[in-house]
């Protein structure tokens, strides 16, 4: 199977409270990026195999965080945007705006956007397309709720979200798409999906991608796990063959702990 470059991401959500705290959090992480991350400054870093590390600050902090940490090899992304190009959409920001502040990635379909802000699969599909058309890379979040988990339809939920959210995306564009499998019942709850159970869904998502695209796309697409990833469980999660990285919420707000996560032991 294809080698997939590891990608670790920190979703800060609506935190921290001030720009000063955001900059110190970003610097704490940047200072601790280990030899296997894509941190610059050493000839030892292999651009194609190093671990990509991305942080998703709230909009007002993106530019300054980018300026503060880009030199250290830390990448920034946006947690959201509105898919229209410009115009009378008070309170919204566009893809070109976040791109021009230095974002390389965008979270699409995060469960909090789906449930609290009514992001539908068709809107998420528009965002995935707009992200790619704007020269950025989407991290498409999928996963079952607690209720869906309990009634035993987690695979069906993931398959439906993948097919609707990736509708119309080409095989070529899939090179820039990252998937994050995030069982909603494991987000922010401290309940971790067992590494083997998560891996089984990741492998299943590759079957779905084979049906939607082809085997090559399925093997090349990076799939992150998200849901209560912490310094003490990351190594077991990253040991799984179909898990290519983690999307981290709560634990990305503590610099030293997040650094330990991105510098996971292989
Ligand atoms: C998330 O918000 O994507 C997430 C996985 O959160 P947490 O790590 O806090 O469960």
Boltz pocket constraint, residues with backbone or C-beta under 6 A from the ligand:
constraints:
  - pocket:
      binder: B
      contacts: [[A, 11], [A, 182], [A, 186], [A, 187], [A, 188], [A, 189], [A, 190], [A, 226], [A, 227], [A, 228], [A, 229], [A, 247], [A, 248], [A, 249], [A, 250], [A, 251]]
      max_distance: 6.0
